[in-house]
C-alpha cells in the first residue's frame, strides 16, 4: 500500500461524513420550507377576509358622501375631498376661520340641559 493513498476505512469515513452533512442540510432546507410556507387559506378564512373587505369598502364609501352625524346639533358629514377644499378656502383668512371654528366647537360641545328636579315625596 502506498503511503500517500488513504486507506479504505478513511475513505468510508469521509463518505459517511459527507453524506451526513448533506442529510443535515437537506433536513434544514425541508424545515425552513415548512416554516416559511403558510398553510393554504381555507374557505372560512376566505369568507372572513371577504367580509372584512366589504366592511372596509362600506366605511370608505361613507367618507365620500353627504350625511348627518348629529342632526340635532346640525353636524353634517361631507366628502373628504370637498372638506379639504373648503378648509383651504376658509383658511385664506385665518382669523375669521379660527373664530368660525371656535363657534362651531361651542355649538357641537354645548352642555346638555339640566335634568328635571326630582319630585318631592311630600307633593
C-alpha positions as CSV (number, residue, x, y, z in Angstrom):
1,X,0.0,0.0,0.0
2,X,1.2,3.5,-0.9
3,X,1.8,5.9,2.0
4,X,0.1,8.8,0.0
5,X,-3.2,6.9,-0.6
6,X,-5.8,6.9,2.1
7,X,-7.0,3.6,3.5
8,X,-10.4,2.1,2.7
9,X,-11.7,2.9,6.2
10,X,-10.6,6.6,5.9
11,X,-12.5,6.9,2.5
12,X,-15.5,5.3,4.1
13,X,-15.4,7.7,7.0
14,X,-15.1,10.7,4.6
15,X,-18.1,9.3,2.5
16,X,-20.2,8.9,5.6
17,X,-19.3,12.4,6.9
18,X,-20.2,14.0,3.6
19,X,-23.4,12.0,3.3
20,X,-24.3,13.0,6.9
21,X,-23.6,16.7,6.1
22,X,-25.8,16.5,3.0
23,X,-28.6,14.9,5.0
24,X,-28.4,17.6,7.7
25,X,-28.5,20.4,5.1
26,X,-31.5,18.7,3.4
27,X,-33.2,18.4,6.7
28,X,-32.7,22.1,7.4
29,X,-33.9,23.1,3.9
30,X,-37.0,21.0,4.4
31,X,-37.7,22.5,7.9
32,X,-37.3,26.1,6.5
33,X,-39.6,25.2,3.6
34,X,-42.3,24.0,6.0
35,X,-41.8,27.0,8.3
36,X,-41.8,29.6,5.5
37,X,-44.9,28.4,3.6
38,X,-48.1,29.1,5.5
39,X,-51.0,26.7,5.2
40,X,-53.4,27.3,2.3
41,X,-56.3,29.7,3.0
42,X,-59.4,27.7,4.0
43,X,-63.0,28.6,2.9
44,X,-63.8,30.1,6.3
45,X,-60.7,32.3,6.3
46,X,-61.5,33.5,2.7
47,X,-65.1,34.3,3.7
48,X,-63.8,36.3,6.8
49,X,-61.4,38.3,4.6
50,X,-64.1,39.0,2.0
51,X,-66.4,40.3,4.8
52,X,-63.7,42.5,6.2
53,X,-63.1,43.9,2.7
54,X,-66.8,44.7,2.3
55,X,-66.9,46.4,5.7
56,X,-63.8,48.5,4.8
57,X,-65.3,49.5,1.4
58,X,-68.6,50.4,3.1
59,X,-66.7,52.6,5.6
60,X,-64.8,54.3,2.8
61,X,-68.0,54.9,0.9
62,X,-69.4,56.6,3.9
63,X,-66.5,59.0,3.8
64,X,-67.2,60.1,0.3
65,X,-70.9,61.1,0.6
66,X,-73.0,63.6,2.5
67,X,-74.9,62.6,5.6
68,X,-75.9,63.6,9.1
69,X,-73.6,62.9,12.1
70,X,-75.9,64.6,14.6
71,X,-78.9,66.3,13.1
72,X,-79.9,67.8,16.5
73,X,-76.7,69.8,16.7
74,X,-76.6,70.4,12.9
75,X,-73.4,68.4,12.4
76,X,-73.1,67.0,8.9
77,X,-70.7,64.8,7.1
78,X,-69.2,65.8,3.7
79,X,-66.9,64.1,1.3
80,X,-63.2,64.3,2.4
81,X,-62.0,65.9,-0.8
82,X,-64.6,68.7,-0.6
83,X,-63.8,69.2,3.1
84,X,-60.2,69.7,2.3
85,X,-61.0,72.2,-0.4
86,X,-63.4,74.0,2.0
87,X,-60.7,74.1,4.7
88,X,-58.2,75.6,2.2
89,X,-60.8,78.2,1.2
90,X,-61.7,79.0,4.8
91,X,-58.0,79.5,5.8
92,X,-57.4,82.2,3.2
93,X,-58.4,84.4,6.1
94,X,-57.0,82.6,9.2
95,X,-58.5,84.9,11.8
96,X,-62.1,84.5,10.5
97,X,-61.6,80.7,10.1
98,X,-60.4,80.4,13.8
99,X,-63.4,82.4,15.0
100,X,-65.8,80.2,13.0
101,X,-64.1,77.0,14.1
102,X,-64.4,78.1,17.8
103,X,-68.1,78.9,17.3
104,X,-68.7,75.5,15.7
105,X,-66.9,73.8,18.6
106,X,-69.1,75.7,21.1
107,X,-72.3,74.6,19.3
108,X,-71.1,71.0,19.0
109,X,-70.0,70.6,22.6
110,X,-72.7,72.6,24.3
111,X,-73.5,71.1,27.7
112,X,-76.8,69.1,27.9
113,X,-79.7,70.7,29.7
114,X,-80.1,70.1,33.4
115,X,-82.2,67.1,34.3
116,X,-85.5,67.8,35.8
117,X,-85.7,68.3,39.6
118,X,-86.8,65.1,41.4
119,X,-90.3,65.1,42.6
120,X,-90.6,65.7,46.4
121,X,-92.2,62.8,48.3
122,X,-94.4,65.4,50.0
123,X,-96.2,66.6,46.9
